[in-house]
């Protein structure tokens, strides 16, 4: 059964690129353009990975992470931030909040897929 990734990204170009990358790796992709929709989709579909932009209108990526981590149904889903904010304090904050990975935009195909696939492999049963 194919693994599922949820992508929460407000930039349609970046969203489409990520969808194409994941589909090329054989993943099923669910996408949301804002945090509220992303949280609802997480609860409905229980994806194997959530990839979220950090800064969006409405709920931020941190807000999304907080809500998913506080819900037993979604609390263990691997969570990966993507952002153009290169400040180390932001990276540290995201990881301290419970993010599993933090990737700076622009990233290469290999950087993105390697990071995402490593998180997905961690969720596979022994």
Residue pairs with C-beta under 8 A, 6 or more apart in sequence:
2 26
2 27
2 28
3 27
3 28
3 48
3 49
3 120
4 27
4 28
4 29
4 30
4 45
4 47
4 48
4 49
5 22
5 27
5 28
5 29
5 30
5 47
5 48
5 49
5 50
5 51
5 116
5 120
6 29
6 30
6 31
6 32
6 38
6 41
6 42
6 45
6 47
6 49
6 50
6 51
7 15
7 18
7 19
7 22
7 29
7 30
7 31
7 32
7 51
7 52
8 31
8 32
8 33
8 34
8 35
8 37
8 38
8 50
8 51
8 52
8 53
8 56
8 61
8 64
9 15
9 18
9 31
9 33
9 51
9 52
9 53
9 56
9 82
10 33
10 34
10 53
10 56
10 57
11 53
12 33
14 53
14 82
14 105
15 31
15 33
18 29
18 51
18 112
19 29
19 31
21 109
21 112
21 113
22 29
22 116
23 29
25 113
25 116
25 117
27 120
30 41
30 45
30 47
32 38
32 40
32 41
34 56
34 57
34 58
34 59
35 52
35 56
35 58
35 59
35 60
35 61
35 63
35 64
36 58
36 59
38 50
38 52
38 59
38 64
39 59
39 64
39 67
39 68
41 47
42 50
42 68
42 74
42 77
43 71
43 73
43 74
46 73
46 74
46 77
47 77
48 77
48 78
48 120
48 123
49 77
49 78
49 79
49 80
49 116
49 119
49 120
49 123
50 64
50 68
50 77
50 78
50 79
50 80
51 80
51 82
51 116
52 61
52 64
52 65
52 79
52 80
52 81
52 82
53 61
53 81
53 82
53 83
54 60
54 61
54 62
54 81
54 82
54 83
54 85
54 90
54 94
55 61
55 83
55 85
59 67
61 81
61 83
61 94
62 93
62 94
62 97
65 79
65 81
65 94
65 97
65 98
65 99
66 97
68 74
68 75
68 77
68 79
69 75
69 79
69 97
69 98
78 100
78 101
78 119
78 120
78 122
78 123
79 98
79 99
79 100
79 101
80 99
80 100
80 101
80 102
80 103
80 115
80 116
80 119
81 94
81 99
81 101
81 102
81 103
82 103
82 104
82 105
82 107
82 112
83 90
83 102
83 103
83 104
83 105
84 104
84 105
84 106
85 104
86 104
91 102
94 102
95 102
100 119
100 122
101 115
101 116
101 118
101 119
103 111
103 112
103 115
